[in-house]
Each structure stands twice: as C-alpha cells, then as structure tokens.
C-alpha cells in the first residue's frame, strides 16, 4: 500500500484515517440526517469560538477560505462603507485586493512581513479618518507564521465603534479565541485548517446583530453571506446551493475528534510543542528561523535558506518527499525562505523524524 505523505503545510493538512473514512458514504443535501449534521456543526463552531447562540451565529459557505473572506468582506461592508485593511503579509494583501475588485472604498496600513501592526498607528488612522466603518486583519499571517496581536487590535477597533473582521483562517481551532468576550463581529476560517478537516467549505462566525444589518450589501449572488444565513435559518441545515456533503461529514468527524483530544487548549499545546521541536531540530541542522520566537505562531514557521553551496528548495523538497514529508515554499519577495507547518494530525515524534531527515539532507549536501 502506498504510504501517505505527512503534509507539513498550513492546509490542506494531514488528517486522521477516521476523518477520511467517513467520506466513503454518500449524502443527500435534502436529507434530514444530513441537515442535522450541518446544524450541529454550526452550534459546535460557536462552542469552539466561545460565543453564545444568544448573540452569535455561524454560516457555512461553499469554497476555500478565500471564498469565505470574499463573502464576508463583500457582505459586511455596506455600499457607503469604507474598509481599513491591516497588512503584514500576502493574505492581508488579498483582503485589500478583494475590496478593490468589489469596488469597496478602502485604505491599508502596511507593515513589513516581520513586524506586528502598530496599535498606535491603527488608533491614529481611526481618529484621522471618520469615514472608515470596518477594519479587517489576519490573525495568523501564514506568509511568515507571524501571530498578530488579536486582543489589542480588536480593542482599538472597538474603541472607535468600528466593525471588526478577523481572518482567523489558520488559527481558529488551534489557538484559543474568545470571540464574544473580545466583541469580534465577524471571524472567518475554513474546514481544512486547525479543526483538521478537508478542503471544500469555509465558515464565518458572526455577531447576529451585525449580520442582520447586512441585508442587501452583497456584491455577489453566490457569495451573499446574509442570504446564505437566512436560508440556513429558515430551513435549518439547508444551503442555498449544492453543498460539499462529503467534506461536511468529514468536518463533523473532525469536530468530534477536536473534542476528544480535549478541545482547543489541548490542541494548541500539541501544536506549540510541534513548533518548538521543529525549531530546535532545524537549528541543530544549521537552519535558522526567519522570525524571533516572540512573534512566532505555532502554526507554520519560516526558515531562511542555509548558506552552504548547492542548497535549493527543490532539492530539499524532493529529498523530504522521498522520506514522506511535504513542506511549503516561501512567500517573501525580499528574502529566500521556505516554510514548514506544524498543524494537522502531526505529533512531536513526526517532527523529530522530519528533523532527522533534514539532518541527513544537510550532511549529504555538504
């Protein structure tokens, strides 16, 4: 039997055999059993985000995480609204690109990829520009693996009475987030990240009052978050258009496995240990992390190219693939780097085996 690769990426990622197994059964989108699964997922997402059903709801949306971001941005910001986008990587840039394509007025606070946003700078912009109605930023920017200061950013945005949109694509389910306590209005993630499902749909946790005010805002028929929610509420568990049934069932299984592991706090501990093991092993092999530890998330780590002659990402990638590991290329324009993820069904011992393989590669190249 062909051996599976360990996917050390920020998603899609390595899933359990039991998550894969439940996709062997076919489901009908109109079936009550299936719709009950959808409703259970919606409720469990609120539990994961520590948000009450009194004040929050969740909406599932077909497509990858970017579909969810576009649905949220395109629905949440009204025609006369203005969006401030906080950018320190490719996914913050993507939010601004979405706003540009949809014709949403926007401005950006741009930081370097190795820099967290300056809270005082955000505050100054919101004081200066009263036309801003919404602020969007990425929690864990997987361009580098930097973890942005969620609590401080939300606090300064809410101080000015603006709507806050958090792209928590690569953090939700793997890093504890108190959605309701923080007062987040919209939080976006997807099935194939820290909850350890497979690709196929995204989801948005919404403050219900904020979502109710979004009627008529959407710039797209299929990516209308408000209308998707209204249908799911009117006929519980029904999607407006064909849903990815196998992916939904796999996600339901993944949510149960998150609970069985002990919840987000326990999963965060595992991811954190994975990342610490990775950096220690890579440093032993002579490779250096791009970010200092105090900026680093447990999700994905960026490493600088080593200085020895003959190194290439392609040769490292193929060597590790022969050892059944798949890593990620870099995404920076000003530094030669590659990335290794530490989320998914991955244990510290898997990371130790990876680092042993990297050691072998370095010795071979030298």
Secondary structure in CASP SS format (residue, H / E / C, confidence):
PFRMAT SS
TARGET T0000
AUTHOR 0000-0000-0000
METHOD secondary structure of the structure
MODEL  1
X C 1.00
X C 1.00
X C 1.00
X C 1.00
X C 1.00
X E 1.00
X E 1.00
X C 1.00
X C 1.00
X C 1.00
X C 1.00
X C 1.00
X C 1.00
X C 1.00
X C 1.00
X C 1.00
X H 1.00
X H 1.00
X H 1.00
X H 1.00
X H 1.00
X H 1.00
X H 1.00
X H 1.00
X C 1.00
X C 1.00
X C 1.00
X C 1.00
X C 1.00
X C 1.00
X C 1.00
X H 1.00
X H 1.00
X H 1.00
X H 1.00
X H 1.00
X H 1.00
X H 1.00
X H 1.00
X H 1.00
X H 1.00
X H 1.00
X H 1.00
X H 1.00
X H 1.00
X H 1.00
X H 1.00
X H 1.00
X C 1.00
X C 1.00
X C 1.00
X C 1.00
X C 1.00
X C 1.00
X C 1.00
X E 1.00
X E 1.00
X E 1.00
X E 1.00
X E 1.00
X E 1.00
X E 1.00
X C 1.00
X C 1.00
X H 1.00
X H 1.00
X H 1.00
X H 1.00
X H 1.00
X H 1.00
X H 1.00
X H 1.00
X H 1.00
X H 1.00
X H 1.00
X H 1.00
X C 1.00
X C 1.00
X C 1.00
X C 1.00
X C 1.00
X E 1.00
X E 1.00
X E 1.00
X E 1.00
X E 1.00
X E 1.00
X C 1.00
X C 1.00
X H 1.00
X H 1.00
X H 1.00
X H 1.00
X H 1.00
X H 1.00
X H 1.00
X H 1.00
X H 1.00
X H 1.00
X H 1.00
X H 1.00
X H 1.00
X C 1.00
X C 1.00
X E 1.00
X E 1.00
X E 1.00
X E 1.00
X E 1.00
X E 1.00
X C 1.00
X C 1.00
X C 1.00
X C 1.00
X C 1.00
X C 1.00
X C 1.00
X C 1.00
X H 1.00
X H 1.00
X H 1.00
X H 1.00
X H 1.00
X H 1.00
X H 1.00
X H 1.00
X H 1.00
X H 1.00
X C 1.00
X C 1.00
X C 1.00
X C 1.00
X C 1.00
X E 1.00
X E 1.00
X E 1.00
X E 1.00
X E 1.00
X C 1.00
X E 1.00
X E 1.00
X C 1.00
X C 1.00
X C 1.00
X C 1.00
X E 1.00
X E 1.00
X C 1.00
X C 1.00
X H 1.00
X H 1.00
X H 1.00
X H 1.00
X H 1.00
X H 1.00
X H 1.00
X H 1.00
X H 1.00
X H 1.00
X C 1.00
X C 1.00
X C 1.00
X E 1.00
X E 1.00
X E 1.00
X E 1.00
X E 1.00
X C 1.00
X C 1.00
X C 1.00
X C 1.00
X E 1.00
X C 1.00
X C 1.00
X E 1.00
X C 1.00
X C 1.00
X C 1.00
X H 1.00
X H 1.00
X H 1.00
X H 1.00
X C 1.00
X C 1.00
X C 1.00
X E 1.00
X E 1.00
X E 1.00
X E 1.00
X E 1.00
X C 1.00
X C 1.00
X C 1.00
X C 1.00
X C 1.00
X C 1.00
X C 1.00
X C 1.00
X C 1.00
X C 1.00
X E 1.00
X E 1.00
X E 1.00
X E 1.00
X E 1.00
X E 1.00
X E 1.00
X H 1.00
X H 1.00
X H 1.00
X H 1.00
X H 1.00
X C 1.00
X C 1.00
X C 1.00
X C 1.00
X C 1.00
X C 1.00
X C 1.00
X C 1.00
X C 1.00
X C 1.00
X C 1.00
X C 1.00
X H 1.00
X H 1.00
X H 1.00
X H 1.00
X H 1.00
X H 1.00
X H 1.00
X H 1.00
X H 1.00
X H 1.00
X C 1.00
X C 1.00
X C 1.00
X C 1.00
X C 1.00
X C 1.00
X C 1.00
X C 1.00
X C 1.00
X C 1.00
X H 1.00
X H 1.00
X H 1.00
X H 1.00
X H 1.00
X H 1.00
X H 1.00
X H 1.00
X H 1.00
X H 1.00
X H 1.00
X H 1.00
X H 1.00
X H 1.00
X H 1.00
X H 1.00
X H 1.00
X C 1.00
X C 1.00
X H 1.00
X H 1.00
X H 1.00
X H 1.00
X H 1.00
X H 1.00
X H 1.00
X H 1.00
X H 1.00
X H 1.00
X H 1.00
X H 1.00
X H 1.00
X H 1.00
X H 1.00
X H 1.00
X H 1.00
X H 1.00
X H 1.00
X H 1.00
X H 1.00
X C 1.00
X C 1.00
X C 1.00
X C 1.00
X E 1.00
X C 1.00
X C 1.00
X C 1.00
X H 1.00
X H 1.00
X H 1.00
X E 1.00
X C 1.00
X C 1.00
X C 1.00
X E 1.00
X E 1.00
X E 1.00
X E 1.00
X E 1.00
X C 1.00
X C 1.00
X C 1.00
X C 1.00
X C 1.00
X C 1.00
X C 1.00
X C 1.00
X H 1.00
X H 1.00
X H 1.00
X H 1.00
X H 1.00
X H 1.00
X H 1.00
X H 1.00
X H 1.00
X H 1.00
X C 1.00
X C 1.00
X E 1.00
X E 1.00
X C 1.00
X E 1.00
X E 1.00
X C 1.00
X C 1.00
X C 1.00
X C 1.00
X C 1.00
X C 1.00
X C 1.00
X E 1.00
X E 1.00
X E 1.00
X E 1.00
X E 1.00
X C 1.00
X C 1.00
X C 1.00
X C 1.00
X C 1.00
X C 1.00
X H 1.00
X H 1.00
X H 1.00
X H 1.00
X H 1.00
X H 1.00
X H 1.00
X H 1.00
X H 1.00
X H 1.00
X H 1.00
X H 1.00
X H 1.00
X H 1.00
X H 1.00
X H 1.00
X H 1.00
X H 1.00
X C 1.00
END
